[in-house]
Amino acid sequence: MPPILAVTVPFFALVACGYLAARRHILPESAIPGLNAFVLYFALPCMLFRFGAGTPVLELLNPVLLGVWIAAAALIVFVVVASSLNERVGLKDAAFGALVAAFPNSGFMGVPLLAALLGPAAAGPLICALLADLFFTSSACIALAQAHDASGHGARAALARALRGTLANPLPWAIALGAVFSATGATLPGPVDRVVELLADAATPVALFTIGAVLWRASQHAHTRTPAIDYVPVALVKLFVHPLLVLALGVAAQQAGLPITAAQITVLVLTAALPSASNVSLLAERYGADNGRIARIIMASTVLAFVTFTALAWAFGVRPGA
């Protein structure tokens, strides 16, 4: 346990630092979008490019891993939507709740955290999960959130907008470019490679700090008071049901003779055990959903994940640096 805590404590401490800096106004709220943009458009793409370039292409787009992850996400979305609908939570809010239950913070937190815990071997399964969530989970949930339009045009238009938004996201393109370099054996010129390396090294601390600041901002822009019964169960689904479901599906695939290893299952399970993606609160606000409820789910999952994620990594026998 101490070696795992030596990794997880600093990661979650940086999230707390970002939250406190924003709450104390040491970091102005107006600066948070700039931090987010730096991570999203510069630092994290460089980190993902380096991971992609150093990972065989077939590991980045492993069909078995993609199938396991998408199946788990689809089941989580169905269960959360079906169990959330009530007089307070409509279809739009239930769909965004399902998105935070199925979409872990694999970009800003998962990439550096799992790399620190498991080494470069975590890149392939983690990138598979990230791509599946960017293209499938988020698009499906946004389309479902707009399905209240009886004509059906709302869902179709929302799906098209979600896909366009995904294609405008630099992360898939960074992974794709890294895959091209991996397949061709190409390398960057020395000075360019150094710039990419410096930006990639900045991704971890700035991304974690930004998560905390974004969480504080989301809480400030929440316009409703949400009963605990409407958000705590979803956070628990994210931290307990999601990883257990991924584990069950991964083991089932392995027993069926499909090419998936225990190490790959471990990476997928730990990815599922991450807290909810913090940027979903921005999507909820953009689409007119109850961003107060979404912010509380994300906050609860992030606070609890320090204990649950650390315990799960210990249960799987993770040994950082081994």
C-alpha positions in Angstrom: 0.0 0.0 0.0 2.7 2.7 0.8 4.2 2.5 -2.7 0.7 3.1 -4.2 0.0 5.9 -1.8 3.3 7.5 -2.8 1.8 7.8 -6.3 -1.9 8.6 -5.6 -1.4 11.1 -2.7 0.5 13.6 -4.8 -1.9 13.3 -7.7 -5.0 13.9 -5.6 -3.2 16.6 -3.6 -2.6 18.6 -6.8 -6.3 18.4 -7.5 -7.0 19.7 -4.0 -4.4 22.5 -4.6 -6.3 23.6 -7.7 -9.6 23.6 -5.9 -8.3 25.6 -3.0 -6.5 28.1 -5.2 -9.7 28.8 -7.1 -11.8 28.9 -3.9 -9.4 31.3 -2.2 -9.2 33.4 -5.5 -5.5 32.9 -5.7 -6.3 31.6 -9.1 -8.9 34.0 -10.7 -11.9 32.3 -12.2 -11.1 34.0 -15.5 -7.8 32.1 -15.6 -9.4 28.7 -15.4 -10.4 28.5 -19.1 -6.8 29.4 -20.1 -5.4 26.6 -17.9 -7.9 24.2 -19.4 -7.0 25.3 -23.0 -3.3 24.8 -22.3 -3.8 21.3 -21.1 -6.4 20.3 -23.8 -4.6 21.9 -26.8 -0.9 21.7 -25.9 0.3 19.6 -23.0 -2.0 16.6 -23.0 -1.9 16.1 -26.9 1.9 16.1 -26.6 1.7 13.4 -23.9 -0.7 11.3 -25.9 1.4 11.7 -29.0 4.4 10.4 -27.2 2.4 7.5 -25.8 0.9 6.7 -29.2 4.3 6.9 -30.9 5.8 4.4 -28.4 2.9 1.9 -28.6 2.2 -0.6 -31.4 -0.8 0.4 -33.5 -2.8 -2.7 -32.8 -2.6 -2.0 -29.0 -4.0 1.5 -29.6 -7.1 0.1 -31.5 -7.4 -3.3 -29.9 -10.9 -4.5 -30.9 -11.3 -6.8 -27.9 -10.5 -4.0 -25.5 -12.8 -1.6 -27.3 -15.6 -4.2 -27.3 -15.3 -4.8 -23.5 -15.2 -1.1 -22.7 -18.1 -0.1 -25.0 -20.2 -3.0 -23.7 -19.6 -1.9 -20.1 -20.3 1.8 -21.0 -23.6 0.9 -22.7 -24.8 -1.2 -19.7 -23.9 1.6 -17.3 -25.7 4.2 -19.4 -28.8 2.0 -19.6 -28.9 1.2 -15.8 -28.2 4.8 -14.7 -30.8 6.3 -17.0 -33.4 3.7 -16.1 -32.8 4.2 -12.3 -32.5 8.0 -12.3 -35.7 9.0 -14.0 -38.2 10.5 -11.5 -40.2 13.7 -11.1 -37.0 15.7 -10.4 -34.7 14.1 -12.9 -35.9 14.1 -16.6 -34.3 12.3 -19.5 -31.8 15.0 -20.3 -30.5 15.1 -16.7 -30.5 11.3 -16.5 -28.5 11.1 -19.7 -25.8 13.4 -18.4 -25.8 11.6 -15.1 -25.2 8.4 -17.1 -22.3 10.1 -18.9 -20.5 10.9 -15.7 -21.1 7.4 -14.5 -19.6 5.8 -17.6 -16.9 8.4 -18.6 -13.9 8.4 -16.2 -11.4 11.2 -16.1 -9.0 9.2 -18.3 -7.5 12.2 -20.1 -6.6 14.7 -17.5 -6.0 12.2 -14.6 -5.9 8.7 -16.0 -3.1 9.0 -18.5 -0.5 10.3 -16.1 -1.7 8.4 -13.0 -1.9 5.0 -14.7 1.4 5.6 -16.4 3.0 6.3 -13.0 1.4 3.2 -11.5 1.8 0.7 -14.3 4.4 2.1 -16.7 4.2 2.6 -20.4 2.3 -0.7 -20.8 -0.8 1.0 -19.6 -0.9 3.3 -22.7 -2.6 0.9 -25.1 -5.7 -0.1 -23.0 -6.1 3.4 -21.6 -6.1 5.0 -25.0 -8.6 2.4 -26.2 -10.9 3.4 -23.4 -10.4 7.1 -24.0 -11.2 6.8 -27.7 -14.3 4.7 -27.0 -15.6 7.4 -24.5 -14.8 10.3 -26.8 -16.5 8.8 -29.9 -19.2 6.4 -28.4 -20.1 7.2 -24.8 -20.3 11.0 -25.0 -22.0 11.0 -28.4 -24.6 8.5 -27.4 -25.4 10.2 -24.1 -25.7 13.7 -25.7 -28.0 12.3 -28.4 -30.1 10.6 -25.7 -30.3 13.8 -23.8 -31.9 15.4 -26.8 -34.3 12.5 -27.5 -37.2 14.3 -25.8 -37.7 16.0 -29.2 -40.7 14.0 -30.5 -39.6 14.6 -34.1 -36.3 12.9 -33.5 -34.4 15.8 -35.1 -33.1 16.9 -31.7 -31.3 13.6 -31.0 -29.9 13.4 -34.5 -28.7 17.0 -34.5 -27.2 16.5 -31.0 -25.4 13.3 -32.2 -24.0 15.2 -35.2 -22.9 18.1 -33.0 -21.3 15.7 -30.6 -19.4 13.9 -33.3 -18.2 17.2 -34.8 -17.1 18.3 -31.3 -15.2 15.0 -30.9 -13.4 15.6 -34.3 -12.5 19.1 -33.2 -11.0 17.7 -30.0 -7.2 17.6 -30.4 -6.8 14.4 -28.3 -7.9 11.8 -30.9 -5.8 13.6 -33.5 -2.7 13.5 -31.2 -3.2 9.8 -30.7 -3.7 9.2 -34.4 -0.5 11.1 -35.3 1.4 9.1 -32.7 0.0 5.9 -34.2 1.3 7.1 -37.6 4.8 7.6 -36.1 4.6 4.2 -34.4 3.6 2.4 -37.7 6.2 4.2 -39.8 9.0 4.4 -37.3 9.3 8.2 -38.0 10.8 10.5 -35.4 10.6 14.2 -34.8 13.5 16.5 -35.4 15.6 17.1 -32.3 14.4 20.6 -31.3 10.7 19.8 -32.1 11.0 16.6 -30.1 12.3 18.6 -27.1 9.4 21.1 -27.3 6.9 18.1 -27.4 8.8 16.6 -24.4 8.6 19.8 -22.4 4.9 20.2 -23.1 4.2 16.6 -22.3 6.1 16.9 -18.9 3.9 19.9 -18.1 0.6 17.9 -18.7 0.5 16.1 -15.4 0.8 18.9 -12.8 -1.2 21.4 -14.8 -4.0 18.9 -15.7 -4.4 17.9 -12.1 -4.4 21.4 -10.8 -6.9 22.3 -13.5 -9.3 19.5 -12.5 -9.5 21.0 -9.0 -10.1 24.5 -10.4 -12.8 23.3 -12.8 -14.5 21.4 -9.9 -14.7 24.6 -7.9 -16.0 26.6 -10.9 -18.7 24.0 -11.6 -19.9 24.2 -8.0 -20.1 28.0 -8.3 -22.2 27.8 -11.4 -24.6 25.2 -10.1 -28.1 26.8 -10.1 -30.0 24.1 -8.1 -29.8 22.3 -4.8 -29.7 18.6 -5.5 -30.9 16.0 -3.0 -28.3 13.5 -2.1 -30.5 10.6 -3.4 -30.2 12.1 -6.9 -26.4 12.2 -7.1 -24.7 10.0 -4.5 -25.9 6.7 -6.0 -24.6 7.7 -9.4 -21.1 8.5 -7.9 -21.2 5.1 -6.3 -22.1 3.4 -9.6 -19.1 5.2 -11.1 -16.6 4.0 -8.5 -17.9 0.5 -7.7 -20.3 -0.8 -10.4 -18.3 0.4 -13.4 -15.0 -1.2 -12.5 -16.7 -4.4 -11.4 -18.6 -4.6 -14.7 -15.5 -4.0 -16.7 -13.7 -6.7 -14.7 -16.6 -9.2 -15.2 -16.7 -8.5 -19.0 -12.9 -8.7 -19.3 -12.7 -12.0 -17.5 -15.6 -13.4 -19.6 -13.8 -12.3 -22.8 -10.6 -14.0 -21.6 -12.5 -17.2 -20.7 -14.1 -17.2 -24.1 -10.7 -17.4 -25.6 -10.4 -13.8 -26.9 -7.0 -12.2 -26.9 -7.0 -10.1 -23.7 -4.5 -10.4 -21.0 -4.7 -10.0 -17.2 -2.5 -6.9 -17.4 -4.9 -5.3 -20.0 -7.9 -6.1 -17.8 -6.2 -4.5 -14.8 -5.6 -1.3 -16.8 -9.2 -1.2 -18.0 -10.6 -1.8 -14.5 -8.4 0.9 -12.9 -9.4 3.3 -15.7 -13.1 2.6 -14.9 -12.3 3.2 -11.2 -11.2 6.8 -11.9 -13.5 9.6 -10.9 -15.9 11.1 -13.4 -14.6 13.3 -16.2 -14.7 16.9 -14.9 -15.5 18.5 -18.3 -18.9 16.8 -18.4 -20.2 19.7 -16.2 -19.3 22.1 -19.0 -21.3 19.9 -21.5 -24.2 19.8 -19.1 -24.2 23.6 -18.8 -24.0 24.0 -22.6 -26.9 21.6 -23.3 -29.1 23.1 -20.5 -29.0 20.1 -18.2 -28.9 20.4 -14.3 -25.2 21.2 -14.0 -25.6 21.4 -10.2 -26.4 17.7 -10.1 -23.6 16.8 -12.5 -21.1 18.9 -10.5 -22.0 17.2 -7.3 -21.6 13.7 -8.9 -18.2 14.7 -10.2 -17.2 16.2 -6.9 -18.3 13.2 -4.8 -16.6 10.7 -7.2 -13.4 12.7 -7.1 -13.3 12.9 -3.3 -14.2 9.3 -2.8 -11.9 8.0 -5.5 -8.8 8.7 -3.5 -9.8 5.9 -1.2 -11.5 3.6 -3.6 -9.0 3.9 -6.4 -6.0 3.4 -4.1 -7.7 0.4 -2.4 -8.5 -1.2 -5.8 -4.9 -0.7 -7.1 -3.6 -2.4 -3.9 -6.1 -5.2 -4.3 -4.8 -5.8 -7.8 -1.3 -6.0 -6.5 0.0 -3.0 -8.4 3.6 -2.3 -7.6 4.8 1.1 -9.0 8.2 0.9 -10.5 8.3 -2.9 -10.5 
